[in-house]
Amino acid sequence: MTHTFDFDTVVDRTKSSSLKWDRYRGRDIIPLWVADMDFPAPPPVVEALHERISHGVFGYTLAPDELVEEVCAYHLREYRWEISPEWLVWLPGLVTGINVACRAVGADGDDVVTFTPVYPPFLTSPPLCNRGVVKVPLHLSRGRWGWEPAELERSITPRTTHLLLCSPHNPVGRVWTREELLQLGDLAQRHNLVVCSDEIHAGLILDENKEHIPFATLSPELARRTITLQAPSKTFNVPGLGCSFAVISDPSLRRRFLSAMGKIVPHVNTLGYTAALASYRHGKEWQRALLEYLKGNRDLVEGEVATMPGLEVTHVEATYLAWIDTRSAGIKNPGRFFEEAGVGLSDGAEFDSPGFVRLNFGCSRVLLKEALRRMRAALG
């Protein structure tokens, strides 16, 4: 039986203590900044939460055996990746995982290399863990973002112990190819780097001719030096329920990760486990419908922004985030400029790329059309 899912109806989030919407409380600004979508979670997730709540007891909760089994089955089904249950380490959030990985690898004063622009915690986590950040810029070539191999090679020093990879990439929306990932794998092996791969957007591939390749599946040797971070939060829009996990096949690296967690990482949210299980087990049909809707929104954004004076946008292969270059428009502070026009975007400076903005198109189309209309009007 095929279901029809409604992504067009605008859900009022203004009275739900929403981080996304409360930023502009009382102001006529459409929030398209932080990466959560305005859509209700998949119906099976909502049903599973109601059933769990009816139990009435919310004590400390372990990862249910069926969730562990479902996570392993999901990754085998989606990515041909055979995960053993003992490889899983449960976390209350992906950003927690990035910080723990930085603490688990190397020593104080060592360096972490990453590509910019990038999700801000990639830049803020290493210093919090007494690690340096080596930033390698992504370059635009023939309409696609990518790194320059020689530039990356030059950035590696004897103090570099760790590569932080965002795959698919937030904010530029790239799905890295097998060739690109193997290039990174070769570098990691030659320089003895641990790779921490944030793959939280893996379920949001928009181009049918692209596929997500988990870094750890490239070879058994690379798997042993990889920490993969995953969660159902982006794909199934349950970020407020706090359930993520790391996949670490190497026992020694896993012990270091668990040791770095110490006693400071809190338990996973009880309802987060429930939502994760329902998402992975019953969310596929909803996910397919979501991707079709997001493709429509992506195409709308790319078509509209391409004709706005002074703006350029690259093709979004994955995620629901568009990376927009405003530099030719001569706008001094693009984040503030568009806020004043009634559209709340993420300013590129937070991603180490001033002059850009990130637009979240995970919302109803009517809201997106109005936001794009306001942007065009502001540019004259």
N, C-alpha and C positions, 0 to 999 in steps of 0.2 A: 504493500500500500504506500503510495507516494503522498507525502504531506506538502502543504503549501505554507511557507513561512513568511511572515509579514515583517519586512525591514523598513517599510515606508512610514508606518505610523510613528509619530514623534512621541516619545515617552518623556514625561515631565520629570526631570531629575533635580529640579531646583530645591526640593524639600527633602532630599535624601542624604544630606551631608556629603555630597559628591565633591571630591577634590577638584575634578575637572570643571564643574559648573560653579562651585562656590568661589572660585578665584575672582569671578566677575559678578558676584551677587549684587543685585540692585542696579546693574549697569546693562545697557543694551549692547552686549558683546557676545557673539557666538563663539563658544569655546571649541577650538579645533587644535588644541595643544597636546596635553599629556596622552600617552598611548593607551587609552581605554575606549572601547566603542560604546555607542549609545543604545545598542540593541539588547533586549532581554536575552538571558542565557538560553541554550537549547531547552525545549520543553522537558526532555527526560532528566536534565540536570535539576530543574525546578521541582519536578515530581520526586526525585530522589531526596532532595533536601527536605521537602515536606514530610516524607516518610521517616527520615532520620530525626527530624525535630519532634515528631509525634512520640518517639521513644522517651524523650523528656530528660534523659541523663546525659550530661556533656562533660564527662571527666577526661583526664588525660588519655589520649587515643593513639594507638600504634597504627602503622600503615596496614590496612587489611590485606590478608593474603590474596584475596581476589583482585585487589588493586595492583599488587606487585605482578601477579600473573597477567593482568590486562595491559600493564605498561610494557611488559616484555613482548606480549602478543602484538600489540599496536606497532611497536618499532620493527618487528619482524615483517608484519603485514605492509607497513608503509615504506620502509627503507631497506628491507632485506638485512636487517641488523639483528643478530642473535645475541641478546643480552641475558646474562645470568643474574638471578635475583640478588645474589650477594654483592653485585656491582653497584646497586642503588643506595644512595645516601639521601635521605629526605631532608628538605630545607623549607623554612617558612617563606622564602622568597628568593628570586634569582639574584638580586643585588647582594643578598647575604652570601650567596654562593661565590660571587666575584670576589668579595672581600676575603672569604675563607680561603679561596684559591691563592690569592696574593700572599696570605700568611703562610700557606702550606708549602710554597715553592721558594727555594732560595733562602737568603738571610737578609738582615737589615742592611740597607745600602745597595742591594742588587737592583737591577733594572728590569722593568716590564715593557715590552714593545707592543704597540697597537697602531691601528690605522685611523687617521682622522679625515673628515669629521666622524664622530662616533658618539654613541649613547653616553651621556655625561658620566655615569658611574665608572666607566672604563678609565676616565681621566682622574677621578677623585679617589677611587679605591686604593690604588697603589701608594700614594702618599700617606693615607691613613694607616697603612701597614708598613711604613718606613721603607718603601720601595720607590725608586725613581721611575718616571714615565718617559719612554722614548717614543715620540710621535712621528710616524711615517705618513706623509700626506697621500691621500688618494688623488689621482689625476683623471681628468675627463679626456677621453680619447674616442673619437667617432661616436659620441653620444653615450658612452658607457664609462662608469667609474671603475678604476682599477689601480693597483700599485705598480711602481716601477721596480722590477726585481733588483737592479743594481743599487738603487737607492735604499731598498730594504736591507740588502746585504751589508752595505756600509754602516747601517745604523746599529748592527750587532757588535757588542763589545764583550770582553771577558766577563763583565759583570751582568750581562743579560742572561736571565735564567728562564724567562717566561714570555710567551706570546699570548695576548688576549685577542681572540678572534670573534667577530660578530658575524654569524652566518645563519640565515640571510642577514644582510647588513642593514642596520638602523643607524643613520637615516637615509642612505642613498638608495636603498631598495634593490640592491644587487643579490642575485643568486649566484654564488661562486661556482665556477665550472670545475670539473674533475681535474683539468690541467692546472688551474690556478691553485687548487687545494694540494695537489701533488707537489707543486713548486714550493708551497709552504712546508709541506712534509719533509721534503729534501733539506730545506734550510734548518728545520727543527732537529733533524737527525745529525746534520753536520755540526751544529752548534750546541747540541745537547739541551734543547729547550723543551720545557713542558708547554703544551698548548691547552689553554682553557677556551673552549668553544661554546659561546652563548648561542644556542639554537632554538630560542624561545619562539621565533617567528617561522619555524620550519613548516608549520601547517597552513601557512598563508602564501603559498606560491600562486601567483596570479596568471603567469604565462604557461600555457599548456605544453610548450616545447622546452620548459625548464624543469629540473628536478632538484630537490634538496638532497645533498649527499652528506651524511654525518661524517665529520672529520675522522672519527675513530674507526670508520669502516674502510678506510683507504688501505690499511695493511695491519697485520697483527703487531708489527713493530711500532707503528704510529699509535695504535690503540693504547699501548703500554705507557705512552707519554702524554695521554690526553685525559682531560677532565671535561666532560660534556655537561652543560647545564640546560635543563629542559623544564617545561611546565605547561599545563593546559590553559594557562591564564590568558594568553593573547588569542589563540585560535578559537577558544570557546567563550571568551569574554567573562572570565571569573577571577580577575586579578585581586578583588577585595577579599577573596576567601583564603589566600595565603597558603598555597601548596605548590612546591617546586621540588626538583630533585637533581642530584648529580649522578652521572654514570661514570664510574672509574673502575676499569678492569684490572689495573695493576694493584696487587695487594699492598705493596709498600707505599705507593702514592696514595692509595685510599686510607691507609693508616695515618699518613701525614695530614691528610685532609680532615679526618675525624679528630685528630689531636688538635688541629688548629681551631676546630669548632669549640673545643673545650666545654666549659659549662655556661658559655655566654649566648649560644644560639638557642632560641626558644623552640618549644614543640610546634609541630605543624598544627594548624587549625583543624579541629575535629570535622567541621563541615567542609573544609577544603579537601580532605580525603574523599568524602562522599561525592563532591562535585567532580573531582578528578576521575573517579571510577565511572560515573555516569557519562562524563565527557568522552573518555576513551572507548567505552563499551557501546554507547548509544548515540554519539554525536555526529557520526559521519554524514548522515543525510542533511542535517542542519548545516554542517561545514560546507558541503557542496553548494547548497543554496546561498550561503554567505559569500563564498568565493565569486559566484556569478554576480551577486549584487555589488561586491567590492570592485569587480572588473568594470562594471558600468560606472561606478563613482570615479575610479581611476581614469577611465577614458574621458569622462566629463572634465575632470581637473586638468588633465594634460591638454585637452583641446582648448579649454578656456584660457588657461595660464599662458599657453603658447602665443595667444593673440593679445595679451596684455602688454602695454608699452613698458619696456625695460625689464621684463621678467623672462626667465627661462626655467624650464623644468625638464629633468631627464626622465626617461621611461622607468616606471616602477614595476620591476619584475616580481617583487614579493613585498609583503607587509601591507598596511593600509596607511602608509606615510609617504607623502610627496616632499621631495627636497627641492626647494625653489631658490634660484639665484636672483637676487634683487639688485646686484651691484650696478648694472647698467642703468637702473632707474635713478641712481644718484641719491638714494634714501640713506640718511645718516644712521638712523636706528630703526631698522625695518620692523622689529617686534612692536615697538611703541607706535610706529606709523600705522600699522594695520589695526592695532588695538583702538586707536583714535578713530579709525574708520568702522569700528564695530566688529572686528574679527580677531579672536585671540589665537595667535600662532606661537610656536616655540621659536625663540630667537636662536639663530645659528651660532652666536657667540658661545652659548653653553656647550656646543658640540665642537668647539675650537675652529669655527668657520664664520666669523663675522660677515655680514652682508647676505647671509642666507636665512631662510625661514623653513620650518618643517610644518606641514599641514596634515592633520589627521582627518582622512576622509571616511572613517568608520562611523558614519552617522546617516540619518535619513537623507534622501536625495533632495527633498524640498529645502531642508536646512542648508545643505551644501550649496545648492543653487543660489540661495540668498547670500551666503558668505562670499561666493565668487562674484556676485553682482556688486557687493559692497567693495570688494578689493578693486574691481575694475573702475568703479566710480571714484575711488580715492586716487587712482593713478591718472585720472583725467582722460 
